[in-house]
């Protein structure tokens, strides 16, 4: 059998994905996400658009310094000022890539760029050459390629190859094309573009018609060697091609596609959950690969088949994407050694000694409240602790009292400790216990955040389940996500609110 091609995975969660409304991240959250993407095994991380803001430039610079085992890319329009900013931000990267782009479709040339085809051709060539003088790895994207004239696309790609481009990206910018059309376009380019065999062809598909993954796989089947995607399919409008779906599509049907990736698929579930946690969302129940229902079989005929042979209805296993089945049952007398072993079993083998110690203290406190501790409880402890570390401890919850009842106004008494050791206490009424608590915190901090989203999840079944609360606040025009964890959902709600404020 012919050896499978290795498809490069270009992840743009921290650039294209983070641009989606309600998906912004704190700088330290981006660094945490980048390190997880590195552990996942992606080949290239697109860390941001440096020229767009000082914050984006700093994000790219910080991620470039933190990640060493994969390439880090910065996006730039086909202008010198953009390319200069990208080169500056990528200065500390072990494997930098400048990703420059310009539109090539007639509609974009006429209404957005107001440039002729000759001008676009010249600009693309000049700017790729300019970028190549600053970086050995230059990717060129023909924005709106799938709605472009194929002959013009050929001319542009030939020109940028001569100018030094190492990767040519074919974006379906508005999610317009179909798998058959994508396949034919990539085949045409491979056959017609002079020098195409010297570069990597990439495809970048949006999901406006729900075809992003299908179009990406069609491009790969036609000969593309790089898939551009985001974790959970995040992105503007309907999003991008989902990384986890592309990767498992290739893994499950490797014999058909004759292609695979370097991705450690057992890190997919953890990566997906981390990204959702950072932006304050959860996966839809029926989300392919990582949704709660992805491996559930409720229909009787399905259950019978799975019990007889899993292959009857399961084309992949939960374990293959990193879902650990089973439950750790420990109590207040359980030792630290067993706790550390379980952390390692769950994949948390890169925690510092201080982080492990802090988690063990939280674990022991939880053992006093819950009879059985599940793996999801442990995962929640770790992710919440990391969120708290990102935000710091400007404010910590010292104490709270809530009184409420049917037909009665809720009253919250909140005591918060500052990082300088000062105790601040306020009493406030509200429309329910959570609202009252949040109003009291606002009085203490002097802030008036807008609550954009509030969500609570249970980490396990049973009345003693941990409540995992995620809030998204808008403070000074910026959306910030906070997380809190407790067997008391009111306490979890307060902790999440304080965590978000600490990230301000």
C-alpha positions as CSV (number, residue, x, y, z in Angstrom):
1,X,0.0,0.0,0.0
2,X,1.3,3.5,-0.9
3,X,2.6,5.3,2.2
4,X,0.3,8.0,3.5
5,X,1.2,11.7,3.0
6,X,1.7,13.8,6.1
7,X,-0.7,16.8,6.1
8,X,0.5,19.8,7.9
9,X,-2.1,21.2,10.4
10,X,-2.2,25.0,10.4
11,X,-4.2,26.1,13.5
12,X,-5.6,29.6,13.4
13,X,-7.7,29.4,16.6
14,X,-5.8,32.3,18.2
15,X,-6.2,34.5,15.1
16,X,-9.3,33.7,13.0
17,X,-11.1,31.8,15.8
18,X,-10.5,34.5,18.4
19,X,-12.0,37.1,16.0
20,X,-15.4,35.6,16.5
21,X,-17.7,37.6,18.8
22,X,-17.5,36.4,22.4
23,X,-14.4,34.4,21.7
24,X,-11.7,36.8,22.8
25,X,-9.0,35.7,25.2
26,X,-6.6,37.2,27.8
27,X,-2.9,37.2,26.8
28,X,-2.1,34.5,29.4
29,X,-5.0,32.4,28.2
30,X,-3.7,32.6,24.6
31,X,-0.3,31.4,25.8
32,X,-1.9,28.5,27.7
33,X,-3.9,27.6,24.5
34,X,-0.7,27.9,22.4
35,X,1.1,25.5,24.7
36,X,-1.8,23.0,24.5
37,X,-1.8,23.3,20.7
38,X,2.0,22.5,20.8
39,X,1.2,19.4,22.9
40,X,-1.5,18.5,20.5
41,X,1.1,18.4,17.7
42,X,0.0,21.1,15.3
43,X,2.6,22.1,12.8
44,X,1.9,25.8,12.6
45,X,0.1,28.1,15.1
46,X,-1.2,31.4,13.6
47,X,-0.9,33.5,16.7
48,X,-2.5,36.8,15.5
49,X,-2.5,39.8,13.2
50,X,0.3,42.0,14.6
51,X,-0.5,45.2,12.8
52,X,-4.1,45.2,14.0
53,X,-3.3,46.3,17.6
54,X,-0.5,46.6,20.1
55,X,-2.3,43.8,22.0
56,X,-2.2,41.5,19.0
57,X,1.5,42.3,18.3
58,X,2.3,41.5,22.0
59,X,0.3,38.2,21.8
60,X,2.2,37.0,18.7
61,X,5.5,38.0,20.3
62,X,4.7,36.2,23.6
63,X,3.5,33.1,21.9
64,X,6.5,33.1,19.6
65,X,8.7,33.1,22.7
66,X,6.7,30.4,24.5
67,X,6.4,27.8,21.7
68,X,9.4,26.0,20.4
69,X,8.2,22.7,18.8
70,X,6.1,24.1,16.0
71,X,6.1,27.1,13.7
72,X,4.4,30.4,14.7
73,X,2.8,32.5,12.1
74,X,1.8,36.2,12.0
75,X,-0.8,37.5,9.5
76,X,0.0,40.5,7.3
77,X,-1.8,42.2,4.5
78,X,0.4,42.6,1.4
79,X,1.9,45.9,2.6
80,X,5.3,46.7,4.0
81,X,4.0,48.1,7.3
82,X,2.0,44.9,8.0
83,X,4.9,42.7,7.1
84,X,7.3,44.8,9.2
85,X,5.0,44.4,12.2
86,X,4.7,40.6,11.7
87,X,8.5,40.3,11.4
88,X,9.0,42.3,14.6
89,X,6.4,40.2,16.5
90,X,8.0,36.9,15.3
91,X,11.6,38.0,16.2
92,X,11.9,35.5,19.0
93,X,10.2,32.5,17.3
94,X,12.2,29.3,16.8
95,X,10.3,28.7,13.5
96,X,8.7,31.9,12.3
97,X,6.4,32.2,9.3
98,X,5.0,35.4,7.8
99,X,1.6,34.9,6.3
100,X,0.7,37.6,3.8
101,X,-2.5,37.9,1.7
102,X,-4.3,39.9,-0.9
103,X,-7.7,39.3,-2.5
104,X,-7.9,37.9,-6.1
105,X,-11.6,37.6,-6.9
106,X,-13.2,40.1,-9.3
107,X,-15.7,41.3,-6.7
108,X,-13.0,42.0,-4.1
109,X,-10.8,43.8,-6.7
110,X,-13.6,46.0,-7.8
111,X,-15.4,46.9,-4.5
112,X,-12.8,46.3,-1.8
113,X,-9.3,46.8,-3.2
114,X,-10.3,49.0,-6.1
115,X,-7.3,47.6,-8.0
116,X,-6.7,46.1,-11.4
117,X,-5.5,42.5,-11.8
118,X,-2.2,43.9,-13.0
119,X,-1.8,45.9,-9.8
120,X,-2.7,42.9,-7.6
121,X,-0.3,40.7,-9.4
122,X,2.5,43.2,-9.0
123,X,1.7,43.9,-5.3
124,X,1.5,40.2,-4.5
125,X,4.9,39.5,-6.0
126,X,6.6,42.5,-4.5
127,X,5.3,41.9,-1.0
128,X,6.1,38.2,-1.0
129,X,9.7,39.1,-2.0
130,X,9.8,41.8,0.7
131,X,8.6,39.2,3.3
132,X,11.1,36.6,2.1
133,X,13.9,39.0,2.8
134,X,12.7,39.1,6.5
135,X,11.7,35.4,6.9
136,X,12.7,32.1,5.2
137,X,9.1,30.8,5.5
138,X,6.5,32.8,3.7
139,X,2.9,31.8,3.1
140,X,0.8,33.6,0.5
141,X,-3.0,33.5,0.6
142,X,-5.2,34.5,-2.4
143,X,-8.2,35.8,-0.4
144,X,-11.5,34.6,-1.9
145,X,-9.6,32.2,-4.1
146,X,-12.6,29.9,-4.7
147,X,-14.5,32.8,-6.4
148,X,-11.5,34.0,-8.4
149,X,-10.8,33.5,-12.1
150,X,-8.7,30.3,-12.3
151,X,-6.4,31.6,-14.9
152,X,-5.7,34.8,-12.9
153,X,-5.2,32.7,-9.8
154,X,-2.6,30.6,-11.8
155,X,-0.8,33.8,-12.8
156,X,-0.7,35.1,-9.2
157,X,0.5,31.8,-7.7
158,X,3.3,31.5,-10.3
159,X,4.4,35.1,-9.6
160,X,4.6,34.6,-5.8
161,X,6.4,31.2,-6.2
162,X,9.1,33.1,-8.2
163,X,9.2,35.7,-5.4
164,X,9.9,33.1,-2.8
165,X,6.6,31.9,-1.3
166,X,6.9,28.5,0.4
167,X,3.2,27.8,0.9
168,X,0.3,28.8,-1.3
169,X,-3.1,29.0,0.5
170,X,-6.4,28.6,-1.3
171,X,-9.1,30.1,1.0
172,X,-12.8,29.6,0.6
173,X,-13.2,32.9,2.4
174,X,-17.0,33.1,2.4
175,X,-17.8,29.4,2.6
176,X,-19.2,29.4,-1.0
177,X,-17.6,26.4,-2.7
178,X,-18.5,22.7,-2.8
179,X,-16.3,19.6,-2.3
180,X,-16.4,18.8,-6.0
181,X,-15.4,22.3,-7.0
182,X,-12.6,22.4,-4.4
183,X,-11.2,19.1,-5.7
184,X,-11.2,20.3,-9.3
185,X,-9.6,23.7,-8.4
186,X,-6.7,22.0,-6.5
187,X,-6.2,19.5,-9.3
188,X,-6.1,22.4,-11.8
189,X,-3.5,24.3,-9.8
190,X,-1.3,21.3,-9.4
191,X,-1.4,20.7,-13.1
192,X,-1.2,24.3,-14.4
193,X,1.0,26.3,-12.0
194,X,4.6,26.3,-12.9
195,X,6.8,25.5,-9.8
196,X,3.8,24.2,-7.8
197,X,5.8,21.0,-6.9
198,X,8.3,23.2,-5.0
199,X,5.7,24.5,-2.5
200,X,2.9,23.3,-0.2
201,X,-0.7,23.9,-1.2
202,X,-3.0,24.8,1.7
203,X,-6.8,25.1,1.9
204,X,-8.6,27.4,4.3
205,X,-12.3,26.8,4.4
206,X,-15.2,28.6,6.1
207,X,-18.4,26.9,7.2
208,X,-21.2,29.2,5.9
209,X,-22.9,26.3,4.0
210,X,-21.7,23.7,6.5
211,X,-19.1,22.3,4.1
212,X,-15.8,23.5,5.6
213,X,-14.6,20.1,6.7
214,X,-15.8,18.4,3.5
215,X,-14.2,21.0,1.3
216,X,-10.9,20.7,3.3
217,X,-10.9,16.9,2.9
218,X,-11.7,17.3,-0.8
219,X,-8.7,19.7,-1.2
220,X,-6.4,17.2,0.6
221,X,-7.6,14.3,-1.6
222,X,-6.8,16.5,-4.6
223,X,-3.2,17.1,-3.4
224,X,-3.2,19.9,-0.8
225,X,-0.6,19.3,1.9
226,X,-1.8,21.7,4.6
227,X,-5.1,22.0,6.3
228,X,-6.0,25.4,7.9
229,X,-8.5,25.0,10.8
230,X,-9.5,26.0,14.3
231,X,-10.3,24.0,17.4
232,X,-14.0,23.4,17.6
233,X,-14.5,25.2,14.3
234,X,-14.4,28.6,15.9
235,X,-14.3,31.7,13.7
236,X,-16.3,34.6,12.2
237,X,-19.8,34.0,11.0
238,X,-20.4,30.2,10.9
239,X,-16.8,29.5,11.7
240,X,-13.9,27.5,10.1
241,X,-13.2,23.9,9.4
242,X,-12.9,22.1,12.7
243,X,-9.5,20.7,13.5
244,X,-10.7,17.7,15.4
245,X,-13.1,16.7,12.5
246,X,-10.4,17.0,9.9
247,X,-7.9,15.1,11.9
248,X,-10.2,12.2,12.8
249,X,-11.6,12.1,9.3
250,X,-8.1,11.5,8.0
251,X,-7.3,9.0,10.9
252,X,-10.5,7.0,10.5
253,X,-10.3,7.0,6.6
254,X,-6.6,7.0,6.2
255,X,-6.7,4.2,3.6
256,X,-9.1,6.3,1.5
257,X,-7.3,9.6,1.7
258,X,-3.8,8.1,1.8
259,X,-3.0,10.9,4.2
260,X,-2.5,11.5,7.9
261,X,-1.2,14.1,10.4
262,X,1.3,14.4,13.2
263,X,-1.6,15.2,15.7
264,X,-1.7,13.3,19.0
265,X,-5.4,12.5,18.8
266,X,-5.5,11.6,22.5
267,X,-5.0,15.3,23.2
268,X,-8.1,16.4,21.1
269,X,-10.7,16.2,23.8
270,X,-8.5,18.1,26.3
271,X,-7.7,20.8,23.7
272,X,-11.3,21.2,22.7
273,X,-12.4,21.5,26.3
274,X,-9.7,24.0,27.2
275,X,-10.6,26.3,24.3
276,X,-14.3,26.1,25.2
277,X,-13.4,26.9,28.8
278,X,-11.3,29.9,27.9
279,X,-14.0,31.5,25.9
280,X,-16.9,30.5,28.2
281,X,-18.7,28.1,25.9
282,X,-19.5,24.4,25.8
283,X,-19.8,22.0,22.9
284,X,-23.2,21.4,21.3
285,X,-24.5,18.0,22.4
286,X,-24.3,16.6,18.9
287,X,-20.9,18.2,17.9
288,X,-18.9,15.6,16.0
289,X,-16.0,14.0,17.8
290,X,-16.2,15.9,21.1
291,X,-19.9,16.6,21.7
292,X,-21.4,14.9,24.8
293,X,-23.6,12.6,22.6
294,X,-20.8,11.7,20.1
295,X,-20.3,8.3,21.8
296,X,-23.8,7.7,23.3
297,X,-26.1,5.1,21.9
298,X,-29.7,5.5,23.1
299,X,-31.6,3.5,20.5
300,X,-32.1,-0.1,21.5
301,X,-30.8,-1.6,18.2
302,X,-27.7,0.6,18.5
303,X,-27.1,-0.5,22.1
304,X,-27.4,-4.2,21.1
305,X,-25.0,-3.8,18.3
306,X,-22.4,-1.9,20.4
307,X,-22.6,-4.5,23.2
308,X,-22.0,-7.3,20.6
309,X,-19.2,-5.5,18.7
310,X,-18.4,-1.7,19.1
311,X,-17.5,-1.5,15.4
312,X,-21.2,-2.0,14.5
313,X,-21.9,1.7,15.4
314,X,-18.6,3.2,16.6
315,X,-16.1,4.1,13.9
316,X,-13.7,5.5,16.6
317,X,-13.4,5.1,20.3
318,X,-13.7,7.7,23.1
319,X,-10.2,6.7,24.2
320,X,-8.8,7.6,20.8
321,X,-9.5,11.3,21.3
322,X,-8.5,11.3,25.0
323,X,-11.8,10.7,26.9
324,X,-10.8,8.7,29.9
325,X,-13.6,6.4,31.1
326,X,-13.9,5.2,34.6
327,X,-14.0,6.9,38.0
328,X,-11.4,7.6,40.6
329,X,-12.9,6.9,44.1
330,X,-10.8,8.5,46.8
331,X,-11.6,10.0,50.2
332,X,-10.1,12.2,52.8
333,X,-7.5,9.6,53.7
334,X,-6.2,9.2,50.2
335,X,-2.6,10.1,49.7
336,X,-0.8,12.6,47.5
337,X,1.0,9.9,45.6
338,X,-2.3,8.4,44.3
339,X,-3.6,11.9,43.4
340,X,-0.4,12.7,41.4
341,X,-0.6,9.3,39.6
342,X,-4.2,10.0,38.6
343,X,-3.2,13.5,37.3
344,X,-0.6,11.8,35.1
345,X,-3.1,9.2,33.9
346,X,-5.3,12.1,32.8
347,X,-2.5,13.7,30.9
348,X,-1.5,16.4,33.4
349,X,2.2,15.6,33.6
350,X,3.5,19.1,33.0
351,X,2.3,20.7,36.2
352,X,4.8,22.4,38.5
353,X,5.3,21.2,42.1
354,X,3.5,24.3,43.4
355,X,0.6,23.7,41.1
356,X,0.3,20.1,42.2
357,X,0.4,21.1,45.8
358,X,-2.3,23.7,45.4
359,X,-4.5,21.2,43.5
360,X,-4.0,18.6,46.2
361,X,-5.2,21.1,48.9
362,X,-8.3,21.7,46.7
363,X,-8.7,18.0,46.2
364,X,-8.6,17.3,50.0
365,X,-11.1,20.1,50.6
366,X,-13.4,18.5,48.0
367,X,-13.1,15.1,49.6
368,X,-14.8,16.6,52.7
369,X,-17.8,17.6,50.6
370,X,-18.1,14.7,48.1
371,X,-18.2,11.0,48.6
372,X,-16.8,10.0,45.2
373,X,-14.3,12.1,43.2
374,X,-14.6,11.5,39.4
375,X,-12.1,12.2,36.6
376,X,-14.3,15.1,35.5
377,X,-14.0,16.6,39.0
378,X,-10.2,16.4,38.7
379,X,-10.2,18.0,35.3
380,X,-12.4,20.8,36.5
381,X,-10.1,21.4,39.5
382,X,-7.1,21.7,37.1
383,X,-8.8,24.0,34.6
384,X,-10.3,26.2,37.2
385,X,-7.0,26.5,39.0
386,X,-5.3,27.5,35.8
387,X,-7.9,30.1,35.2
388,X,-7.3,31.6,38.6
389,X,-3.5,31.7,38.0
390,X,-4.1,33.6,34.8
391,X,-6.2,36.2,36.6
392,X,-4.1,36.5,39.7
393,X,-5.4,37.2,43.1
394,X,-6.1,40.9,43.2
395,X,-9.4,40.0,44.9
396,X,-10.2,36.7,46.7
397,X,-13.4,35.6,48.3
398,X,-13.1,35.7,52.1
399,X,-16.7,35.0,53.1
400,X,-20.3,35.3,51.9
401,X,-23.8,35.1,53.3
402,X,-27.0,35.0,51.2
403,X,-30.6,35.2,52.4
404,X,-33.5,34.7,50.0
405,X,-36.9,33.1,49.8
406,X,-40.1,33.0,47.8
407,X,-41.4,36.5,47.4
408,X,-38.5,38.0,49.3
409,X,-35.7,40.2,48.0
410,X,-32.4,38.4,48.1
411,X,-29.7,40.0,50.3
412,X,-26.0,39.2,49.9
413,X,-23.2,40.0,52.4
414,X,-19.8,39.6,50.6
415,X,-16.4,39.9,52.2
416,X,-13.4,40.2,49.8
417,X,-9.7,40.2,50.6
418,X,-7.4,42.3,48.4
419,X,-3.9,41.4,47.4
420,X,-2.7,43.9,50.0
421,X,-4.5,42.1,52.8
422,X,-7.4,44.5,53.2
423,X,-10.8,43.1,54.0
424,X,-13.7,44.8,52.2
425,X,-17.3,44.1,53.0
426,X,-20.6,45.1,51.4
427,X,-24.3,44.2,51.7
428,X,-26.5,44.5,48.7
429,X,-30.0,43.4,47.7
430,X,-30.7,41.8,44.3
431,X,-33.1,39.9,42.1
432,X,-32.0,36.5,43.4
433,X,-28.9,35.4,45.3
434,X,-26.5,35.5,42.3
435,X,-27.6,39.0,41.3
436,X,-27.3,40.2,44.9
437,X,-23.8,38.8,45.2
438,X,-22.7,40.4,42.0
439,X,-24.1,43.8,43.0
440,X,-22.2,43.6,46.3
441,X,-18.9,42.8,44.4
442,X,-19.5,45.7,42.1
443,X,-19.8,48.0,45.1
444,X,-16.6,46.7,46.6
445,X,-14.6,46.9,43.4
446,X,-16.1,50.1,42.1
447,X,-16.7,48.4,38.7
448,X,-19.9,48.0,36.8
449,X,-19.4,45.1,34.4
450,X,-22.0,44.0,31.9
451,X,-22.9,40.4,32.4
452,X,-22.9,39.0,28.8
453,X,-23.2,35.3,29.6
454,X,-23.7,33.1,32.6
455,X,-23.6,29.3,32.4
456,X,-23.5,26.5,34.9
457,X,-22.6,22.8,34.3
458,X,-22.4,19.8,36.6
459,X,-19.1,17.9,36.5
460,X,-20.8,14.6,37.3
461,X,-24.2,13.0,38.2
462,X,-25.6,13.1,41.7
463,X,-26.7,15.7,44.2
464,X,-23.2,16.4,45.4
465,X,-21.8,17.2,41.9
466,X,-19.5,20.2,41.6
467,X,-21.1,23.2,40.0
468,X,-18.8,24.6,37.2
469,X,-19.9,28.2,36.5
470,X,-18.6,30.3,33.6
471,X,-19.4,34.0,33.2
472,X,-18.4,36.5,30.5
473,X,-18.2,40.1,31.5
474,X,-17.7,43.2,29.4
475,X,-15.4,45.6,31.2
476,X,-14.2,48.8,29.5
477,X,-15.4,47.4,26.2
478,X,-13.5,44.2,26.5
479,X,-15.1,40.7,27.0
480,X,-13.5,38.7,29.8
481,X,-14.3,35.1,30.9
482,X,-14.2,33.9,34.5
483,X,-14.7,30.4,36.0
484,X,-15.6,29.2,39.4
485,X,-16.0,25.7,40.9
486,X,-17.8,24.5,44.1
487,X,-20.4,22.1,45.3
488,X,-22.3,25.3,46.2
489,X,-23.5,26.9,43.0
490,X,-23.8,30.3,44.6
491,X,-20.2,30.2,45.7
492,X,-19.2,28.9,42.3
493,X,-21.0,31.9,40.7
494,X,-19.3,34.4,43.0
495,X,-15.9,32.8,42.4
496,X,-16.4,33.0,38.6
497,X,-17.3,36.7,38.8
498,X,-14.3,37.5,40.9
499,X,-12.0,35.5,38.6
500,X,-13.2,37.5,35.6
501,X,-12.7,40.8,37.4
502,X,-9.2,39.8,38.3
503,X,-8.4,39.4,34.6
504,X,-9.4,43.0,33.8
